Amino acid sequence: MGSTGGFVLRKAEQAGAPRPGGRKPGYSGDVPGLGAVETWWEDGERDGPYTKFVRHAVAGAGIPHATFEGVEFGGLPLPSRVRLQVAAQPGSVGRRRSGVTPEGRALRIQAAGRSYRYRQGVRMIEHRLVRDGGAEIQVRRDRWRSSQQVEFTTSGPVDAVDIAVALLMNGVYTRHLSQTGRWLTLPLRFMNRWFGYFG
């Protein structure tokens, strides 16, 4: 893709009865030069009576298939006990829980042989995916909860793999990457971790 550009995805509606595997539609739209793309959530594995996992997936004609599976919280996968796969290659996700600044709390992602950082932007509805080498994608939702539209703005040598990772992370629970979001959601995440209330 390269240079500076962008695209918008909109929330897809659930049509008909729930699909097998708990599949729920995410976002869909067109990426310039790469064609149509869609995202969705589906049931992951369950670890004991309380811990449930959910998987977020991305697919498109010009986009490598990618999945992010983590402990479920509010219908989304947390970056906890993550199983990541991008372009048929396993990846990893880590972060410093003691970080204070957005950069300090950013997720460190290894995917398809690349290193990324996914961090909170200036506003609660904004995040940035940065890859070593100068590629950057800004992800901006239209609202903090239940967003109906997500805008992706690219700069630098962005390609299909970078787009796949950005789309994937848009469906992951990341409100706690900011200090404000961390403290607002801490009690709920604590109860979810120990009792599975919000899974």
C-alpha positions as a Markdown table, in Angstrom:
| # | Residue | x | y | z |
|---|---|---|---|---|
| 1 | Met | 0.0 | 0.0 | 0.0 |
| 2 | Gly | 2.7 | 2.5 | 1.0 |
| 3 | Ser | 2.6 | 6.3 | 1.5 |
| 4 | Thr | -0.4 | 7.7 | 3.3 |
| 5 | Gly | -3.9 | 6.4 | 2.8 |
| 6 | Gly | -6.7 | 4.6 | 4.6 |
| 7 | Phe | -10.0 | 2.9 | 4.5 |
| 8 | Val | -13.1 | 2.4 | 6.6 |
| 9 | Leu | -14.8 | -0.8 | 7.9 |
| 10 | Arg | -18.3 | -0.9 | 9.1 |
| 11 | Lys | -20.0 | -3.2 | 11.6 |
| 12 | Ala | -21.6 | -6.2 | 9.9 |
| 13 | Glu | -25.1 | -7.2 | 11.0 |
| 14 | Gln | -26.0 | -10.7 | 12.2 |
| 15 | Ala | -28.3 | -12.3 | 9.5 |
| 16 | Gly | -30.6 | -15.1 | 10.6 |
| 17 | Ala | -30.0 | -17.6 | 13.3 |
| 18 | Pro | -26.7 | -17.7 | 15.3 |
| 19 | Arg | -24.0 | -19.6 | 13.3 |
| 20 | Pro | -22.3 | -22.8 | 14.5 |
| 21 | Gly | -19.3 | -22.3 | 16.8 |
| 22 | Gly | -20.8 | -19.1 | 18.2 |
| 23 | Arg | -19.6 | -17.1 | 15.2 |
| 24 | Lys | -20.6 | -13.5 | 15.4 |
| 25 | Pro | -19.9 | -10.9 | 12.6 |
| 26 | Gly | -17.3 | -8.2 | 13.1 |
| 27 | Tyr | -16.5 | -5.6 | 10.5 |
| 28 | Ser | -16.4 | -5.6 | 6.7 |
| 29 | Gly | -15.4 | -3.4 | 3.9 |
| 30 | Asp | -12.9 | -2.9 | 1.1 |
| 31 | Val | -9.2 | -2.2 | 1.4 |
| 32 | Pro | -7.7 | -0.2 | -1.6 |
| 33 | Gly | -5.6 | -2.5 | -3.7 |
| 34 | Leu | -6.4 | -5.6 | -1.6 |
| 35 | Gly | -10.2 | -6.1 | -2.0 |
| 36 | Ala | -12.9 | -7.1 | 0.3 |
| 37 | Val | -12.2 | -8.1 | 3.9 |
| 38 | Glu | -14.2 | -9.3 | 6.9 |
| 39 | Thr | -13.6 | -10.0 | 10.5 |
| 40 | Trp | -15.6 | -12.1 | 13.0 |
| 41 | Trp | -15.5 | -13.6 | 16.5 |
| 42 | Glu | -16.0 | -17.3 | 17.3 |
| 43 | Asp | -15.9 | -19.6 | 20.2 |
| 44 | Gly | -12.4 | -20.7 | 21.3 |
| 45 | Glu | -11.5 | -23.4 | 23.8 |
| 46 | Arg | -12.6 | -23.6 | 27.4 |
| 47 | Asp | -10.2 | -24.2 | 30.2 |
| 48 | Gly | -12.1 | -25.6 | 33.1 |
| 49 | Pro | -15.6 | -24.5 | 34.2 |
| 50 | Tyr | -14.8 | -20.7 | 34.4 |
| 51 | Thr | -12.2 | -19.8 | 31.8 |
| 52 | Lys | -13.5 | -19.4 | 28.3 |
| 53 | Phe | -11.6 | -18.4 | 25.2 |
| 54 | Val | -12.8 | -16.4 | 22.2 |
| 55 | Arg | -11.1 | -16.1 | 18.8 |
| 56 | His | -11.1 | -13.1 | 16.5 |
| 57 | Ala | -10.4 | -13.8 | 12.9 |
| 58 | Val | -9.6 | -11.8 | 9.7 |
| 59 | Ala | -9.9 | -13.0 | 6.1 |
| 60 | Gly | -10.0 | -11.5 | 2.7 |
| 61 | Ala | -8.9 | -12.2 | -0.9 |
| 62 | Gly | -5.8 | -10.0 | -0.6 |
| 63 | Ile | -5.3 | -10.3 | 3.2 |
| 64 | Pro | -3.5 | -13.2 | 4.9 |
| 65 | His | -5.7 | -15.1 | 7.3 |
| 66 | Ala | -5.1 | -14.2 | 10.9 |
| 67 | Thr | -6.5 | -15.3 | 14.3 |
| 68 | Phe | -6.1 | -14.0 | 17.8 |
| 69 | Glu | -7.4 | -16.2 | 20.6 |
| 70 | Gly | -7.5 | -15.1 | 24.3 |
| 71 | Val | -9.4 | -15.3 | 27.5 |
| 72 | Glu | -12.9 | -13.9 | 26.8 |
| 73 | Phe | -14.0 | -10.7 | 28.5 |
| 74 | Gly | -17.2 | -9.0 | 27.4 |
| 75 | Gly | -17.3 | -11.1 | 24.2 |
| 76 | Leu | -13.7 | -10.1 | 23.1 |
| 77 | Pro | -10.4 | -11.8 | 23.6 |
| 78 | Leu | -8.1 | -10.3 | 26.2 |
| 79 | Pro | -4.4 | -10.2 | 25.5 |
| 80 | Ser | -4.1 | -13.0 | 28.1 |
| 81 | Arg | -2.9 | -16.6 | 27.3 |
| 82 | Val | -2.9 | -15.6 | 23.7 |
| 83 | Arg | -2.8 | -18.0 | 20.7 |
| 84 | Leu | -1.8 | -15.8 | 17.7 |
| 85 | Gln | -1.5 | -16.9 | 14.1 |
| 86 | Val | -0.8 | -14.6 | 11.0 |
| 87 | Ala | -0.2 | -16.0 | 7.5 |
| 88 | Ala | -0.1 | -19.5 | 8.8 |
| 89 | Gln | 2.7 | -18.7 | 11.2 |
| 90 | Pro | 2.4 | -18.7 | 15.1 |
| 91 | Gly | 3.1 | -15.4 | 16.8 |
| 92 | Ser | 3.3 | -14.1 | 20.3 |
| 93 | Val | 2.0 | -11.1 | 22.4 |
| 94 | Gly | 3.5 | -9.6 | 25.5 |
| 95 | Arg | 3.4 | -6.4 | 27.5 |
| 96 | Arg | 4.8 | -4.8 | 30.7 |
| 97 | Arg | 2.0 | -4.7 | 33.2 |
| 98 | Ser | 3.8 | -2.1 | 35.3 |
| 99 | Gly | 4.0 | 0.4 | 32.4 |
| 100 | Val | 2.7 | 3.8 | 33.0 |
| 101 | Thr | 2.9 | 5.7 | 29.7 |
| 102 | Pro | 1.0 | 4.5 | 26.5 |
| 103 | Glu | 4.3 | 3.3 | 25.1 |
| 104 | Gly | 5.2 | 1.5 | 28.3 |
| 105 | Arg | 1.8 | -0.3 | 28.3 |
| 106 | Ala | 1.9 | -1.1 | 24.6 |
| 107 | Leu | 1.5 | -4.7 | 23.4 |
| 108 | Arg | 4.6 | -6.2 | 21.9 |
| 109 | Ile | 3.6 | -8.4 | 19.0 |
| 110 | Gln | 5.7 | -10.9 | 17.1 |
| 111 | Ala | 3.9 | -12.0 | 13.9 |
| 112 | Ala | 4.9 | -13.4 | 10.5 |
| 113 | Gly | 8.6 | -12.7 | 11.4 |
| 114 | Arg | 7.9 | -9.0 | 12.2 |
| 115 | Ser | 7.9 | -6.9 | 15.4 |
| 116 | Tyr | 5.0 | -4.6 | 16.2 |
| 117 | Arg | 3.9 | -2.4 | 19.0 |
| 118 | Tyr | 0.2 | -1.7 | 19.5 |
| 119 | Arg | -0.5 | 1.2 | 21.8 |
| 120 | Gln | -3.2 | 3.6 | 23.0 |
| 121 | Gly | -3.5 | 6.8 | 21.0 |
| 122 | Val | -4.2 | 10.3 | 22.2 |
| 123 | Arg | -7.9 | 9.5 | 22.7 |
| 124 | Met | -9.5 | 6.5 | 24.2 |
| 125 | Ile | -11.0 | 5.6 | 20.8 |
| 126 | Glu | -7.6 | 5.6 | 19.0 |
| 127 | His | -4.8 | 3.1 | 18.8 |
| 128 | Arg | -1.6 | 2.8 | 16.8 |
| 129 | Leu | 0.1 | -0.2 | 15.3 |
| 130 | Val | 3.8 | 0.5 | 14.6 |
| 131 | Arg | 6.1 | -1.9 | 12.8 |
| 132 | Asp | 9.9 | -1.8 | 12.9 |
| 133 | Gly | 10.8 | -0.3 | 9.6 |
| 134 | Gly | 8.5 | 2.7 | 9.6 |
| 135 | Ala | 5.1 | 1.2 | 8.8 |
| 136 | Glu | 2.3 | 2.6 | 10.9 |
| 137 | Ile | -1.5 | 2.2 | 11.0 |
| 138 | Gln | -3.8 | 4.4 | 13.1 |
| 139 | Val | -7.0 | 2.7 | 14.2 |
| 140 | Arg | -9.9 | 5.1 | 15.1 |
| 141 | Arg | -13.3 | 3.8 | 16.3 |
| 142 | Asp | -16.3 | 6.1 | 16.2 |
| 143 | Arg | -17.1 | 5.4 | 19.8 |
| 144 | Trp | -15.5 | 3.7 | 22.9 |
| 145 | Arg | -18.1 | 1.0 | 23.2 |
| 146 | Ser | -20.1 | -0.8 | 20.5 |
| 147 | Ser | -18.4 | 1.1 | 17.6 |
| 148 | Gln | -20.2 | 0.9 | 14.3 |
| 149 | Gln | -17.4 | 2.2 | 12.1 |
| 150 | Val | -13.6 | 2.0 | 12.3 |
| 151 | Glu | -11.2 | 4.1 | 10.3 |
| 152 | Phe | -7.7 | 2.9 | 9.4 |
| 153 | Thr | -5.1 | 5.4 | 8.4 |
| 154 | Thr | -1.8 | 4.1 | 7.0 |
| 155 | Ser | 1.6 | 5.7 | 6.6 |
| 156 | Gly | 5.0 | 4.3 | 5.5 |
| 157 | Pro | 5.6 | 0.9 | 3.8 |
| 158 | Val | 2.4 | -0.7 | 4.9 |
| 159 | Asp | 1.5 | -4.0 | 3.3 |
| 160 | Ala | -1.1 | -6.8 | 3.5 |
| 161 | Val | 0.4 | -8.4 | 6.6 |
| 162 | Asp | 0.4 | -5.1 | 8.5 |
| 163 | Ile | -3.2 | -4.6 | 7.5 |
| 164 | Ala | -4.1 | -8.1 | 8.7 |
| 165 | Val | -2.5 | -7.4 | 12.1 |
| 166 | Ala | -4.3 | -4.0 | 12.5 |
| 167 | Leu | -7.6 | -5.6 | 11.6 |
| 168 | Leu | -7.0 | -8.4 | 14.0 |
| 169 | Met | -6.1 | -6.1 | 16.9 |
| 170 | Asn | -9.3 | -4.0 | 16.4 |
| 171 | Gly | -11.3 | -7.0 | 17.6 |
| 172 | Val | -9.2 | -7.5 | 20.8 |
| 173 | Tyr | -10.0 | -6.0 | 24.2 |
| 174 | Thr | -7.4 | -3.2 | 24.6 |
| 175 | Arg | -9.1 | -0.5 | 26.8 |
| 176 | His | -6.7 | -1.3 | 29.6 |
| 177 | Leu | -3.7 | -0.1 | 27.5 |
| 178 | Ser | -4.3 | 3.4 | 28.9 |
| 179 | Gln | -4.0 | 4.2 | 32.6 |
| 180 | Thr | -7.5 | 5.5 | 32.6 |
| 181 | Gly | -8.9 | 2.4 | 31.0 |
| 182 | Arg | -6.8 | 0.2 | 33.2 |
| 183 | Trp | -8.3 | 1.6 | 36.4 |
| 184 | Leu | -11.8 | 1.8 | 35.1 |
| 185 | Thr | -11.8 | -1.9 | 34.0 |
| 186 | Leu | -9.6 | -3.4 | 36.7 |
| 187 | Pro | -12.4 | -4.7 | 39.1 |
| 188 | Leu | -14.3 | -6.3 | 36.2 |
| 189 | Arg | -11.2 | -7.9 | 34.7 |
| 190 | Phe | -10.3 | -9.2 | 38.2 |
| 191 | Met | -13.7 | -10.9 | 38.6 |
| 192 | Asn | -13.6 | -12.2 | 35.1 |
| 193 | Arg | -10.1 | -13.7 | 35.7 |
| 194 | Trp | -11.1 | -15.6 | 38.9 |
| 195 | Phe | -14.8 | -16.2 | 38.4 |
| 196 | Gly | -15.5 | -16.0 | 34.7 |
| 197 | Tyr | -18.4 | -13.5 | 35.2 |
| 198 | Phe | -17.9 | -11.7 | 31.9 |
| 199 | Gly | -16.9 | -14.5 | 29.6 |
